[in-house]
Structure formats: C-alpha cells, structure tokens
Amino acid sequence: MDEQKAVMKNAASSKTPGTALAFAALALLIATVLFWFNLANKVSIPANRTLFIFAFLLAPVLGVASFVMKARWFGSIAAVAAIIGGVFLTATIAISRQQVADNPITVGDTVPYFTAVDDQGNQFVSDVLYGTPTVIKFFRAHW
C-alpha cells in the first residue's frame, strides 16, 4: 500500500505549477512570434509595437518564475527557451530602429535608378519601370 502511495505522490508531483508556467511562457512566445511574422508577411506591423515588446518581455519573466516555482526538468527546457527567445527578440527590436530617410520617395516621384537581384536571381534595373505606374515597397520585418 505504501508503495502505491509513493507512485501516486510521484505522479502528482510531476504536474507542478512551475512546469505549467514554463510551457505557458514558451507558448506565449511562439504565438507572439507567429503573429508578428503573419503581420510582417502582410506588411502590416503596427508602428506602436508596445504589445509585442510586452509579450516578448513577459515570456522570460514567466520563464524565470517557473524556475522559482520549481519546474521539472522538461519544464526547465521550455523555460530556458522562453527566456532566451524573449530576451533575444526584445534586444533585437531595441537595437534595430527603422528610420525614415531625410528625403523619402513619395507618391508621384520618379523612381530613382537602382539595380537589384530579383527572386529568380536575375539582375533587375529600375530603368525598365520608366513610364509605367509602379509601387515599390522596401520592407523588412524590423530586424
């Protein structure tokens, strides 16, 4: 009977709040990253990124809290991933400010001459656009 109680106690202790919190931290980070890249794909990342930064910072805080709450070993892996990922993404946003040029191209301006490589690896020259209405959007997903 005592052996059965010990097995039950070990099974119950494997579900610690720290472990659940670690996986919640990692899930928050993954969901926020997926949402960020979905918006980046649509070229619609908001100018005010406060909620993203909050979520990126909340993930490491929850990860550290999961250690305080004694997460199991597999919860610790999730916590470390949330901590590293959240700190990395927050730092990347902090050091990578996008700036608008002093003299940006506006609607109706002539496209300046440039060369680039297209998605097929071929050389592209802006002269081929002369005389046709063209929309050019240079965008990166912030970092």
C-alpha positions as CSV (number, residue, x, y, z in Angstrom):
1,M,0.0,0.0,0.0
2,D,2.8,2.4,0.9
3,E,4.4,1.7,-2.5
4,Q,1.2,2.6,-4.3
5,K,1.0,5.9,-2.4
6,A,4.6,6.7,-3.3
7,V,3.8,6.1,-7.0
8,M,0.7,8.3,-6.7
9,K,2.7,11.0,-5.0
10,N,5.4,11.0,-7.7
11,A,2.7,11.1,-10.4
12,A,1.1,14.1,-8.7
13,S,4.4,15.9,-8.3
14,S,5.2,15.7,-12.0
15,K,2.4,18.2,-12.6
16,T,4.0,21.2,-10.9
17,P,2.7,24.8,-11.4
18,G,6.3,25.7,-12.4
19,T,6.3,23.3,-15.3
20,A,2.9,24.5,-16.5
21,L,4.1,28.1,-16.2
22,A,7.2,27.3,-18.3
23,F,5.1,25.8,-21.1
24,A,2.8,28.8,-20.9
25,A,5.8,31.2,-21.3
26,L,7.0,29.2,-24.3
27,A,3.5,29.1,-25.8
28,L,3.2,32.9,-25.4
29,L,6.5,33.5,-27.1
30,I,5.7,31.2,-30.0
31,A,2.2,32.6,-30.5
32,T,3.6,36.2,-30.5
33,V,6.3,35.3,-32.9
34,L,3.9,33.6,-35.3
35,F,1.5,36.6,-35.1
36,W,4.5,39.0,-35.7
37,F,5.6,37.1,-38.8
38,N,2.0,36.9,-40.1
39,L,1.7,40.7,-39.9
40,A,5.2,41.0,-41.5
41,N,4.0,38.8,-44.3
42,K,1.1,41.1,-44.8
43,V,3.3,44.2,-44.5
44,S,1.2,45.5,-41.6
45,I,3.3,45.5,-38.5
46,P,1.9,48.4,-36.4
47,A,4.0,51.5,-35.7
48,N,3.4,51.1,-32.0
49,R,4.9,47.7,-31.1
50,T,4.4,48.0,-27.3
51,L,2.2,44.9,-27.0
52,F,4.7,42.8,-28.9
53,I,7.5,44.1,-26.7
54,F,5.4,43.4,-23.6
55,A,4.7,39.8,-24.7
56,F,8.4,39.3,-25.6
57,L,9.4,40.5,-22.1
58,L,6.6,38.6,-20.4
59,A,7.9,35.3,-21.7
60,P,11.3,35.5,-19.9
61,V,9.6,36.8,-16.7
62,L,7.3,33.8,-16.7
63,G,10.3,31.5,-17.5
64,V,12.2,32.8,-14.5
65,A,9.1,32.5,-12.3
66,S,8.7,28.8,-13.4
67,F,12.2,28.2,-12.0
68,V,11.2,29.8,-8.7
69,M,8.2,27.6,-8.7
70,K,10.5,24.5,-9.2
71,A,9.6,23.4,-12.7
72,R,10.5,19.8,-13.6
73,W,13.4,19.2,-16.0
74,F,11.3,19.2,-19.1
75,G,9.6,22.4,-17.9
76,S,13.1,23.9,-17.4
77,I,13.9,23.3,-21.1
78,A,10.7,25.2,-22.1
79,A,11.6,28.0,-19.5
80,V,15.1,28.4,-20.9
81,A,13.8,28.6,-24.4
82,A,11.3,31.2,-23.4
83,I,13.9,33.2,-21.6
84,I,16.5,33.1,-24.4
85,G,13.9,33.8,-27.1
86,G,12.1,36.6,-25.3
87,V,15.4,38.4,-24.4
88,F,16.7,38.0,-27.9
89,L,13.6,39.3,-29.6
90,T,13.3,42.3,-27.2
91,A,17.0,43.1,-27.7
92,T,16.7,42.8,-31.4
93,I,13.8,45.3,-31.5
94,A,15.7,47.6,-29.2
95,I,18.9,47.8,-31.2
96,S,17.3,47.8,-34.7
97,R,15.4,51.0,-35.1
98,Q,13.9,51.6,-38.6
99,Q,14.3,55.1,-39.7
100,V,12.7,57.1,-42.5
101,A,15.1,58.7,-44.9
102,D,15.5,62.5,-44.9
103,N,14.2,62.7,-48.4
104,P,11.9,59.6,-48.9
105,I,10.3,58.8,-52.2
106,T,6.7,60.0,-52.2
107,V,3.7,59.2,-54.4
108,G,4.2,60.7,-57.9
109,D,8.1,60.8,-57.7
110,T,10.2,59.3,-60.4
111,V,11.7,56.0,-59.3
112,P,15.4,56.6,-58.7
113,Y,17.9,54.4,-60.6
114,F,18.9,51.2,-58.8
115,T,19.9,47.7,-59.6
116,A,18.9,44.7,-57.5
117,V,18.6,40.9,-57.8
118,D,15.0,39.6,-58.3
119,D,13.6,36.5,-56.7
120,Q,14.8,34.4,-59.6
121,G,18.4,35.6,-59.1
122,N,18.4,37.8,-62.2
123,Q,19.7,41.3,-62.4
124,F,16.9,43.9,-62.2
125,V,17.4,47.5,-63.3
126,S,14.9,50.2,-62.4
127,D,15.0,51.8,-65.9
128,V,12.5,49.1,-67.1
129,L,9.9,50.7,-64.9
130,Y,10.1,54.1,-66.6
131,G,6.7,55.3,-67.9
132,T,4.6,52.8,-66.1
133,P,2.8,53.2,-62.8
134,T,4.7,51.2,-60.2
135,V,4.5,50.6,-56.5
136,I,7.8,49.8,-54.8
137,K,7.8,48.8,-51.1
138,F,11.1,48.1,-49.4
139,F,10.3,46.3,-46.2
140,R,11.9,44.2,-43.6
141,A,10.3,42.5,-40.6
142,H,12.0,45.1,-38.4
143,W,15.2,43.3,-37.6
